[in-house]
Amino acid sequence: MKMPNTKSVLLVDDSKFARLLVKAFISSNFANWEIDEAEDGAKALEMVDAKTYDYMLVDFNMPGMDGLELGEKLRGRFPGAVIALLTANIQQEIQNKAENLGLDFIAKPPTEDKIRDYIMSREATR
């Protein structure tokens, strides 16, 4: 399978460790991809004003603006964007809200297989 060209990813999570982990998973499978990080929704919104991202991976449980609220704002600004909600909260209500906003859902804890398989499946449909 042909590896995708350079893409850009925005990781949004208040946990620096979680960001480093997901960044490592992406980098090890997509070496030439650009990966930026934001520690909260406000910073993420600043960053998307300055740069277009191919993928936005957003933690659900963050202080201030949660991942669903951020996802809704991002979806409003970027209707065709690939946005995934990363969460350990597997309540059906949260999944339904994410689906209604057109957000993908990745269960925490993230693993290299989950992240790689998610990106590969999205790349195959782009």
N, CA, C and O atoms as a GROMACS GRO file, in nm:
protein
  504
    1MET      N    1   0.085  -0.119   0.000
    1MET     CA    2   0.000   0.000   0.000
    1MET      C    3   0.089   0.125   0.000
    1MET      O    4   0.186   0.132   0.075
    2LYS      N    5   0.057   0.221  -0.082
    2LYS     CA    6   0.132   0.344  -0.090
    2LYS      C    7   0.108   0.428   0.036
    2LYS      O    8  -0.006   0.447   0.078
    3MET      N    9   0.215   0.476   0.094
    3MET     CA   10   0.201   0.561   0.212
    3MET      C   11   0.157   0.700   0.168
    3MET      O   12   0.201   0.750   0.064
    4PRO      N   13   0.071   0.762   0.248
    4PRO     CA   14   0.022   0.895   0.211
    4PRO      C   15   0.133   0.999   0.211
    4PRO      O   16   0.236   0.983   0.276
    5ASN      N   17   0.110   1.106   0.136
    5ASN     CA   18   0.204   1.218   0.134
    5ASN      C   19   0.199   1.290   0.268
    5ASN      O   20   0.124   1.253   0.358
    6THR      N   21   0.280   1.393   0.279
    6THR     CA   22   0.283   1.470   0.403
    6THR      C   23   0.145   1.526   0.435
    6THR      O   24   0.078   1.584   0.350
    7LYS      N   25   0.106   1.507   0.557
    7LYS     CA   26  -0.022   1.560   0.608
    7LYS      C   27   0.008   1.633   0.737
    7LYS      O   28   0.116   1.620   0.794
    8SER      N   29  -0.090   1.710   0.783
    8SER     CA   30  -0.073   1.780   0.909
    8SER      C   31  -0.180   1.734   1.007
    8SER      O   32  -0.296   1.711   0.971
    9VAL      N   33  -0.138   1.720   1.133
    9VAL     CA   34  -0.224   1.671   1.239
    9VAL      C   35  -0.218   1.768   1.356
    9VAL      O   36  -0.111   1.816   1.392
   10LEU      N   37  -0.334   1.796   1.413
   10LEU     CA   38  -0.341   1.875   1.536
   10LEU      C   39  -0.389   1.783   1.647
   10LEU      O   40  -0.498   1.726   1.639
   11LEU      N   41  -0.308   1.768   1.752
   11LEU     CA   42  -0.344   1.689   1.869
   11LEU      C   43  -0.386   1.786   1.978
   11LEU      O   44  -0.311   1.877   2.013
   12VAL      N   45  -0.506   1.766   2.033
   12VAL     CA   46  -0.555   1.853   2.139
   12VAL      C   47  -0.585   1.768   2.261
   12VAL      O   48  -0.678   1.688   2.261
   13ASP      N   49  -0.505   1.787   2.366
   13ASP     CA   50  -0.523   1.711   2.490
   13ASP      C   51  -0.455   1.788   2.601
   13ASP      O   52  -0.345   1.839   2.582
   14ASP      N   53  -0.518   1.799   2.716
   14ASP     CA   54  -0.458   1.871   2.827
   14ASP      C   55  -0.344   1.791   2.891
   14ASP      O   56  -0.266   1.846   2.969
   15SER      N   57  -0.334   1.663   2.859
   15SER     CA   58  -0.225   1.579   2.911
   15SER      C   59  -0.108   1.579   2.814
   15SER      O   60  -0.119   1.531   2.701
   16LYS      N   61   0.004   1.634   2.859
   16LYS     CA   62   0.124   1.635   2.774
   16LYS      C   63   0.167   1.492   2.742
   16LYS      O   64   0.209   1.464   2.630
   17PHE      N   65   0.156   1.402   2.839
   17PHE     CA   66   0.193   1.262   2.816
   17PHE      C   67   0.107   1.201   2.705
   17PHE      O   68   0.158   1.133   2.617
   18ALA      N   69  -0.024   1.226   2.711
   18ALA     CA   70  -0.113   1.172   2.608
   18ALA      C   71  -0.076   1.226   2.470
   18ALA      O   72  -0.076   1.152   2.372
   19ARG      N   73  -0.044   1.356   2.462
   19ARG     CA   74  -0.004   1.414   2.334
   19ARG      C   75   0.124   1.350   2.283
   19ARG      O   76   0.134   1.317   2.165
   20LEU      N   77   0.223   1.333   2.372
   20LEU     CA   78   0.350   1.272   2.332
   20LEU      C   79   0.330   1.129   2.284
   20LEU      O   80   0.394   1.086   2.188
   21LEU      N   81   0.242   1.055   2.350
   21LEU     CA   82   0.216   0.917   2.314
   21LEU      C   83   0.154   0.908   2.174
   21LEU      O   84   0.202   0.832   2.089
   22VAL      N   85   0.049   0.984   2.151
   22VAL     CA   86  -0.019   0.980   2.021
   22VAL      C   87   0.074   1.033   1.912
   22VAL      O   88   0.076   0.981   1.800
   23LYS      N   89   0.151   1.137   1.944
   23LYS     CA   90   0.248   1.191   1.848
   23LYS      C   91   0.349   1.084   1.808
   23LYS      O   92   0.382   1.069   1.690
   24ALA      N   93   0.398   1.008   1.906
   24ALA     CA   94   0.494   0.901   1.878
   24ALA      C   95   0.431   0.793   1.789
   24ALA      O   96   0.495   0.742   1.698
   25PHE      N   97   0.304   0.759   1.816
   25PHE     CA   98   0.236   0.658   1.735
   25PHE      C   99   0.224   0.705   1.590
   25PHE      O  100   0.248   0.627   1.497
   26ILE      N  101   0.188   0.830   1.570
   26ILE     CA  102   0.173   0.882   1.434
   26ILE      C  103   0.309   0.891   1.366
   26ILE      O  104   0.325   0.848   1.252
   27SER      N  105   0.407   0.947   1.436
   27SER     CA  106   0.541   0.964   1.377
   27SER      C  107   0.604   0.832   1.336
   27SER      O  108   0.674   0.826   1.234
   28SER      N  109   0.581   0.727   1.413
   28SER     CA  110   0.644   0.599   1.381
   28SER      C  111   0.581   0.533   1.258
   28SER      O  112   0.642   0.446   1.196
   29ASN      N  113   0.460   0.573   1.223
   29ASN     CA  114   0.392   0.514   1.108
   29ASN      C  115   0.385   0.608   0.988
   29ASN      O  116   0.373   0.563   0.874
   30PHE      N  117   0.392   0.737   1.012
   30PHE     CA  118   0.381   0.839   0.907
   30PHE      C  119   0.492   0.941   0.931
   30PHE      O  120   0.467   1.054   0.975
   31ALA      N  121   0.614   0.901   0.900
   31ALA     CA  122   0.734   0.975   0.941
   31ALA      C  123   0.738   1.119   0.889
   31ALA      O  124   0.794   1.207   0.955
   32ASN      N  125   0.682   1.144   0.773
   32ASN     CA  126   0.693   1.278   0.715
   32ASN      C  127   0.576   1.369   0.748
   32ASN      O  128   0.564   1.478   0.692
   33TRP      N  129   0.489   1.328   0.839
   33TRP     CA  130   0.374   1.410   0.874
   33TRP      C  131   0.411   1.517   0.976
   33TRP      O  132   0.497   1.496   1.062
   34GLU      N  133   0.346   1.632   0.965
   34GLU     CA  134   0.365   1.742   1.060
   34GLU      C  135   0.262   1.727   1.171
   34GLU      O  136   0.143   1.711   1.144
   35ILE      N  137   0.307   1.732   1.296
   35ILE     CA  138   0.218   1.713   1.410
   35ILE      C  139   0.234   1.830   1.504
   35ILE      O  140   0.342   1.855   1.557
   36ASP      N  141   0.125   1.903   1.525
   36ASP     CA  142   0.124   2.016   1.618
   36ASP      C  143   0.039   1.977   1.739
   36ASP      O  144  -0.046   1.888   1.731
   37GLU      N  145   0.064   2.046   1.850
   37GLU     CA  146  -0.005   2.013   1.974
   37GLU      C  147  -0.068   2.138   2.035
   37GLU      O  148  -0.014   2.248   2.027
   38ALA      N  149  -0.184   2.117   2.097
   38ALA     CA  150  -0.250   2.221   2.175
   38ALA      C  151  -0.296   2.159   2.306
   38ALA      O  152  -0.345   2.046   2.309
   39GLU      N  153  -0.280   2.234   2.415
   39GLU     CA  154  -0.316   2.180   2.546
   39GLU      C  155  -0.462   2.206   2.584
   39GLU      O  156  -0.510   2.154   2.685
   40ASP      N  157  -0.532   2.286   2.504
   40ASP     CA  158  -0.673   2.311   2.534
   40ASP      C  159  -0.745   2.363   2.409
   40ASP      O  160  -0.683   2.389   2.306
   41GLY      N  161  -0.876   2.376   2.422
   41GLY     CA  162  -0.958   2.417   2.308
   41GLY      C  163  -0.928   2.557   2.259
   41GLY      O  164  -0.928   2.582   2.138
   42ALA      N  165  -0.901   2.649   2.351
   42ALA     CA  166  -0.872   2.787   2.311
   42ALA      C  167  -0.746   2.793   2.226
   42ALA      O  168  -0.742   2.862   2.123
   43LYS      N  169  -0.643   2.722   2.268
   43LYS     CA  170  -0.518   2.718   2.190
   43LYS      C  171  -0.540   2.653   2.054
   43LYS      O  172  -0.487   2.698   1.953
   44ALA      N  173  -0.621   2.546   2.053
   44ALA     CA  174  -0.650   2.477   1.926
   44ALA      C  175  -0.719   2.572   1.829
   44ALA      O  176  -0.687   2.573   1.710
   45LEU      N  177  -0.813   2.651   1.877
   45LEU     CA  178  -0.884   2.744   1.789
   45LEU      C  179  -0.790   2.850   1.735
   45LEU      O  180  -0.803   2.891   1.619
   46GLU      N  181  -0.693   2.896   1.816
   46GLU     CA  182  -0.590   2.988   1.766
   46GLU      C  183  -0.509   2.923   1.655
   46GLU      O  184  -0.480   2.985   1.552
   47MET      N  185  -0.472   2.798   1.677
   47MET     CA  186  -0.386   2.729   1.581
   47MET      C  187  -0.456   2.704   1.447
   47MET      O  188  -0.393   2.715   1.342
   48VAL      N  189  -0.584   2.672   1.450
   48VAL     CA  190  -0.655   2.646   1.324
   48VAL      C  191  -0.681   2.775   1.247
   48VAL      O  192  -0.711   2.771   1.128
   49ASP      N  193  -0.670   2.889   1.316
   49ASP     CA  194  -0.679   3.017   1.244
   49ASP      C  195  -0.555   3.040   1.159
   49ASP      O  196  -0.561   3.110   1.058
   50ALA      N  197  -0.442   2.982   1.201
   50ALA     CA  198  -0.314   3.007   1.134
   50ALA      C  199  -0.275   2.897   1.036
   50ALA      O  200  -0.188   2.919   0.952
   51LYS      N  201  -0.336   2.780   1.046
   51LYS     CA  202  -0.292   2.666   0.965
   51LYS      C  203  -0.410   2.572   0.941
   51LYS      O  204  -0.498   2.557   1.026
   52THR      N  205  -0.409   2.509   0.825
   52THR     CA  206  -0.512   2.408   0.793
   52THR      C  207  -0.457   2.270   0.827
   52THR      O  208  -0.344   2.237   0.792
   53TYR      N  209  -0.539   2.191   0.894
   53TYR     CA  210  -0.498   2.057   0.935
   53TYR      C  211  -0.578   1.952   0.861
   53TYR      O  212  -0.698   1.968   0.837
   54ASP      N  213  -0.510   1.843   0.824
   54ASP     CA  214  -0.577   1.731   0.760
   54ASP      C  215  -0.653   1.647   0.863
   54ASP      O  216  -0.760   1.594   0.834
   55TYR      N  217  -0.596   1.638   0.982
   55TYR     CA  218  -0.657   1.560   1.091
   55TYR      C  219  -0.653   1.641   1.219
   55TYR      O  220  -0.555   1.711   1.247
   56MET      N  221  -0.761   1.631   1.297
   56MET     CA  222  -0.764   1.691   1.430
   56MET      C  223  -0.812   1.583   1.526
   56MET      O  224  -0.924   1.534   1.517
   57LEU      N  225  -0.724   1.547   1.620
   57LEU     CA  226  -0.755   1.446   1.721
   57LEU      C  227  -0.772   1.519   1.853
   57LEU      O  228  -0.679   1.581   1.904
   58VAL      N  229  -0.893   1.511   1.909
   58VAL     CA  230  -0.932   1.595   2.021
   58VAL      C  231  -0.973   1.508   2.141
   58VAL      O  232  -1.058   1.420   2.129
   59ASP      N  233  -0.912   1.535   2.256
   59ASP     CA  234  -0.951   1.467   2.379
   59ASP      C  235  -1.089   1.517   2.422
   59ASP      O  236  -1.122   1.634   2.404
   60PHE      N  237  -1.167   1.428   2.479
   60PHE     CA  238  -1.300   1.468   2.526
   60PHE      C  239  -1.292   1.543   2.659
   60PHE      O  240  -1.350   1.650   2.673
   61ASN      N  241  -1.220   1.487   2.754
   61ASN     CA  242  -1.220   1.538   2.890
   61ASN      C  243  -1.108   1.639   2.912
   61ASN      O  244  -0.997   1.602   2.951
   62MET      N  245  -1.139   1.766   2.887
   62MET     CA  246  -1.041   1.874   2.907
   62MET      C  247  -1.107   1.984   2.990
   62MET      O  248  -1.228   2.003   2.983
   63PRO      N  249  -1.026   2.057   3.069
   63PRO     CA  250  -1.082   2.169   3.145
   63PRO      C  251  -1.126   2.281   3.050
   63PRO      O  252  -1.072   2.296   2.940
   64GLY      N  253  -1.223   2.357   3.094
   64GLY     CA  254  -1.273   2.466   3.011
   64GLY      C  255  -1.366   2.412   2.905
   64GLY      O  256  -1.479   2.374   2.934
   65MET      N  257  -1.319   2.408   2.784
   65MET     CA  258  -1.396   2.360   2.669
   65MET      C  259  -1.370   2.211   2.651
   65MET      O  260  -1.256   2.170   2.628
   66ASP      N  261  -1.476   2.130   2.661
   66ASP     CA  262  -1.452   1.986   2.641
   66ASP      C  263  -1.442   1.953   2.493
   66ASP      O  264  -1.464   2.039   2.407
   67GLY      N  265  -1.408   1.829   2.464
   67GLY     CA  266  -1.384   1.789   2.326
   67GLY      C  267  -1.505   1.799   2.235
   67GLY      O  268  -1.492   1.827   2.116
   68LEU      N  269  -1.625   1.776   2.291
   68LEU     CA  270  -1.745   1.789   2.208
   68LEU      C  271  -1.769   1.934   2.170
   68LEU      O  272  -1.804   1.965   2.056
   69GLU      N  273  -1.751   2.024   2.267
   69GLU     CA  274  -1.768   2.167   2.238
   69GLU      C  275  -1.666   2.214   2.135
   69GLU      O  276  -1.700   2.284   2.040
   70LEU      N  277  -1.540   2.173   2.154
   70LEU     CA  278  -1.436   2.209   2.057
   70LEU      C  279  -1.468   2.146   1.921
   70LEU      O  280  -1.456   2.212   1.818
   71GLY      N  281  -1.507   2.019   1.922
   71GLY     CA  282  -1.542   1.951   1.797
   71GLY      C  283  -1.651   2.022   1.721
   71GLY      O  284  -1.647   2.033   1.599
   72GLU      N  285  -1.750   2.071   1.795
   72GLU     CA  286  -1.860   2.145   1.733
   72GLU      C  287  -1.810   2.275   1.669
   72GLU      O  288  -1.850   2.309   1.558
   73LYS      N  289  -1.723   2.346   1.739
   73LYS     CA  290  -1.667   2.471   1.684
   73LYS      C  291  -1.581   2.442   1.560
   73LYS      O  292  -1.590   2.512   1.459
   74LEU      N  293  -1.498   2.338   1.571
   74LEU     CA  294  -1.414   2.301   1.456
   74LEU      C  295  -1.498   2.257   1.337
   74LEU      O  296  -1.470   2.295   1.224
   75ARG      N  297  -1.600   2.177   1.362
   75ARG     CA  298  -1.688   2.128   1.255
   75ARG      C  299  -1.757   2.246   1.186
   75ARG      O  300  -1.772   2.246   1.064
   76GLY      N  301  -1.800   2.346   1.264
   76GLY     CA  302  -1.864   2.464   1.206
   76GLY      C  303  -1.772   2.541   1.115
   76GLY      O  304  -1.815   2.595   1.013
   77ARG      N  305  -1.644   2.546   1.150
   77ARG     CA  306  -1.546   2.620   1.070
   77ARG      C  307  -1.489   2.539   0.956
   77ARG      O  308  -1.450   2.594   0.853
   78PHE      N  309  -1.484   2.407   0.974
   78PHE     CA  310  -1.422   2.319   0.874
   78PHE      C  311  -1.515   2.200   0.848
   78PHE      O  312  -1.490   2.090   0.898
   79PRO      N  313  -1.621   2.222   0.770
   79PRO     CA  314  -1.722   2.118   0.750
   79PRO      C  315  -1.668   1.986   0.696
   79PRO      O  316  -1.724   1.880   0.726
   80GLY      N  317  -1.560   1.989   0.617
   80GLY     CA  318  -1.509   1.866   0.559
   80GLY      C  319  -1.390   1.806   0.633
   80GLY      O  320  -1.331   1.709   0.587
   81ALA      N  321  -1.355   1.864   0.747
   81ALA     CA  322  -1.236   1.820   0.820
   81ALA      C  323  -1.254   1.681   0.881
   81ALA      O  324  -1.366   1.639   0.913
   82VAL      N  325  -1.143   1.611   0.898
   82VAL     CA  326  -1.142   1.483   0.969
   82VAL      C  327  -1.111   1.514   1.115
   82VAL      O  328  -1.000   1.553   1.150
   83ILE      N  329  -1.212   1.496   1.199
   83ILE     CA  330  -1.199   1.528   1.341
   83ILE      C  331  -1.238   1.403   1.420
   83ILE      O  332  -1.345   1.346   1.399
   84ALA      N  333  -1.151   1.362   1.510
   84ALA     CA  334  -1.179   1.245   1.593
   84ALA      C  335  -1.176   1.284   1.740
   84ALA      O  336  -1.089   1.359   1.785
   85LEU      N  337  -1.271   1.231   1.814
   85LEU     CA  338  -1.279   1.250   1.958
   85LEU      C  339  -1.210   1.131   2.025
   85LEU      O  340  -1.250   1.016   2.005
   86LEU      N  341  -1.108   1.159   2.103
   86LEU     CA  342  -1.038   1.055   2.179
   86LEU      C  343  -1.093   1.056   2.321
   86LEU      O  344  -1.086   1.157   2.389
   87THR      N  345  -1.148   0.944   2.365
   87THR     CA  346  -1.206   0.944   2.498
   87THR      C  347  -1.215   0.804   2.559
   87THR      O  348  -1.230   0.704   2.490
   88ALA      N  349  -1.206   0.803   2.690
   88ALA     CA  350  -1.230   0.679   2.764
   88ALA      C  351  -1.378   0.670   2.802
   88ALA      O  352  -1.424   0.566   2.849
   89ASN      N  353  -1.450   0.779   2.781
   89ASN     CA  354  -1.592   0.785   2.813
   89ASN      C  355  -1.670   0.720   2.699
   89ASN      O  356  -1.689   0.780   2.593
   90ILE      N  357  -1.714   0.598   2.721
   90ILE     CA  358  -1.780   0.524   2.613
   90ILE      C  359  -1.932   0.525   2.628
   90ILE      O  360  -2.001   0.439   2.574
   91GLN      N  361  -1.984   0.623   2.703
   91GLN     CA  362  -2.128   0.635   2.717
   91GLN      C  363  -2.191   0.658   2.580
   91GLN      O  364  -2.140   0.733   2.498
   92GLN      N  365  -2.303   0.591   2.559
   92GLN     CA  366  -2.372   0.602   2.430
   92GLN      C  367  -2.410   0.746   2.398
   92GLN      O  368  -2.406   0.787   2.282
   93GLU      N  369  -2.446   0.822   2.500
   93GLU     CA  370  -2.485   0.962   2.478
   93GLU      C  371  -2.370   1.043   2.418
   93GLU      O  372  -2.391   1.123   2.327
   94ILE      N  373  -2.249   1.020   2.469
   94ILE     CA  374  -2.132   1.092   2.417
   94ILE      C  375  -2.105   1.048   2.273
   94ILE      O  376  -2.078   1.132   2.186
   95GLN      N  377  -2.111   0.918   2.248
   95GLN     CA  378  -2.090   0.868   2.111
   95GLN      C  379  -2.194   0.925   2.016
   95GLN      O  380  -2.161   0.962   1.903
   96ASN      N  381  -2.319   0.932   2.059
   96ASN     CA  382  -2.425   0.986   1.974
   96ASN      C  383  -2.400   1.132   1.941
   96ASN      O  384  -2.416   1.175   1.827
   97LYS      N  385  -2.362   1.210   2.043
   97LYS     CA  386  -2.334   1.353   2.019
   97LYS      C  387  -2.218   1.369   1.921
   97LYS      O  388  -2.222   1.453   1.831
   98ALA      N  389  -2.114   1.288   1.939
   98ALA     CA  390  -1.999   1.294   1.849
   98ALA      C  391  -2.043   1.260   1.707
   98ALA      O  392  -2.006   1.331   1.612
   99GLU      N  393  -2.120   1.154   1.690
   99GLU     CA  394  -2.168   1.115   1.556
   99GLU      C  395  -2.254   1.224   1.494
   99GLU      O  396  -2.244   1.251   1.374
  100ASN      N  397  -2.341   1.286   1.575
  100ASN     CA  398  -2.427   1.392   1.523
  100ASN      C  399  -2.347   1.512   1.474
  100ASN      O  400  -2.391   1.584   1.385
  101LEU      N  401  -2.229   1.533   1.532
  101LEU     CA  402  -2.141   1.643   1.488
  101LEU      C  403  -2.049   1.601   1.374
  101LEU      O  404  -1.972   1.681   1.322
  102GLY      N  405  -2.058   1.474   1.336
  102GLY     CA  406  -1.970   1.425   1.230
  102GLY      C  407  -1.829   1.400   1.279
  102GLY      O  408  -1.734   1.407   1.202
  103LEU      N  409  -1.816   1.370   1.409
  103LEU     CA  410  -1.684   1.340   1.466
  103LEU      C  411  -1.666   1.190   1.471
  103LEU      O  412  -1.758   1.115   1.501
  104ASP      N  413  -1.544   1.147   1.441
  104ASP     CA  414  -1.510   1.007   1.459
  104ASP      C  415  -1.484   0.984   1.608
  104ASP      O  416  -1.473   1.078   1.686
  105PHE      N  417  -1.475   0.858   1.645
  105PHE     CA  418  -1.462   0.822   1.785
  105PHE      C  419  -1.348   0.722   1.800
  105PHE      O  420  -1.351   0.615   1.739
  106ILE      N  421  -1.248   0.756   1.882
  106ILE     CA  422  -1.137   0.665   1.910
  106ILE      C  423  -1.134   0.643   2.061
  106ILE      O  424  -1.119   0.737   2.138
  107ALA      N  425  -1.150   0.517   2.102
  107ALA     CA  426  -1.153   0.486   2.245
  107ALA      C  427  -1.013   0.496   2.306
  107ALA      O  428  -0.915   0.449   2.248
  108LYS      N  429  -1.008   0.556   2.423
  108LYS     CA  430  -0.884   0.559   2.501
  108LYS      C  431  -0.879   0.433   2.584
  108LYS      O  432  -0.985   0.380   2.617
  109PRO      N  433  -0.765   0.383   2.620
  109PRO     CA  434  -0.635   0.443   2.590
  109PRO      C  435  -0.596   0.422   2.445
  109PRO      O  436  -0.625   0.318   2.386
  110PRO      N  437  -0.529   0.523   2.387
  110PRO     CA  438  -0.485   0.507   2.249
  110PRO      C  439  -0.373   0.404   2.240
  110PRO      O  440  -0.288   0.395   2.329
  111THR      N  441  -0.374   0.328   2.135
  111THR     CA  442  -0.263   0.236   2.108
  111THR      C  443  -0.210   0.267   1.970
  111THR      O  444  -0.277   0.332   1.890
  112GLU      N  445  -0.091   0.222   1.942
  112GLU     CA  446  -0.034   0.246   1.810
  112GLU      C  447  -0.123   0.185   1.702
  112GLU      O  448  -0.147   0.246   1.598
  113ASP      N  449  -0.173   0.064   1.727
  113ASP     CA  450  -0.261  -0.002   1.630
  113ASP      C  451  -0.388   0.078   1.606
  113ASP      O  452  -0.428   0.097   1.491
  114LYS      N  453  -0.452   0.126   1.713
  114LYS     CA  454  -0.577   0.204   1.698
  114LYS      C  455  -0.554   0.330   1.615
  114LYS      O  456  -0.631   0.361   1.525
  115ILE      N  457  -0.447   0.402   1.648
  115ILE     CA  458  -0.419   0.529   1.578
  115ILE      C  459  -0.383   0.502   1.433
  115ILE      O  460  -0.436   0.567   1.343
  116ARG      N  461  -0.293   0.408   1.409
  116ARG     CA  462  -0.252   0.376   1.271
  116ARG      C  463  -0.372   0.327   1.189
  116ARG      O  464  -0.393   0.373   1.077
  117ASP      N  465  -0.449   0.233   1.245
  117ASP     CA  466  -0.563   0.178   1.172
  117ASP      C  467  -0.667   0.286   1.141
  117ASP      O  468  -0.726   0.288   1.033
  118TYR      N  469  -0.690   0.375   1.238
  118TYR     CA  470  -0.784   0.484   1.215
  118TYR      C  471  -0.738   0.572   1.099
  118TYR      O  472  -0.815   0.599   1.006
  119ILE      N  473  -0.612   0.615   1.103
  119ILE     CA  474  -0.560   0.703   0.998
  119ILE      C  475  -0.561   0.631   0.863
  119ILE      O  476  -0.601   0.689   0.762
  120MET      N  477  -0.517   0.507   0.860
  120MET     CA  478  -0.514   0.432   0.734
  120MET      C  479  -0.655   0.417   0.675
  120MET      O  480  -0.674   0.429   0.554
  121SER      N  481  -0.753   0.392   0.761
  121SER     CA  482  -0.890   0.378   0.710
  121SER      C  483  -0.942   0.511   0.656
  121SER      O  484  -1.013   0.514   0.555
  122ARG      N  485  -0.908   0.621   0.722
  122ARG     CA  486  -0.950   0.753   0.673
  122ARG      C  487  -0.877   0.790   0.545
  122ARG      O  488  -0.936   0.848   0.454
  123GLU      N  489  -0.749   0.757   0.537
  123GLU     CA  490  -0.672   0.786   0.415
  123GLU      C  491  -0.729   0.709   0.296
  123GLU      O  492  -0.731   0.760   0.184
  124ALA      N  493  -0.776   0.589   0.320
  124ALA     CA  494  -0.830   0.505   0.212
  124ALA      C  495  -0.959   0.563   0.154
  124ALA      O  496  -0.995   0.533   0.041
  125THR      N  497  -1.028   0.648   0.232
  125THR     CA  498  -1.155   0.704   0.185
  125THR      C  499  -1.143   0.848   0.139
  125THR      O  500  -1.243   0.911   0.105
  126ARG      N  501  -1.021   0.902   0.139
  126ARG     CA  502  -1.002   1.043   0.100
  126ARG      C  503  -0.973   1.055  -0.047
  126ARG      O  504  -0.954   1.165  -0.098
   0.00000   0.00000   0.00000
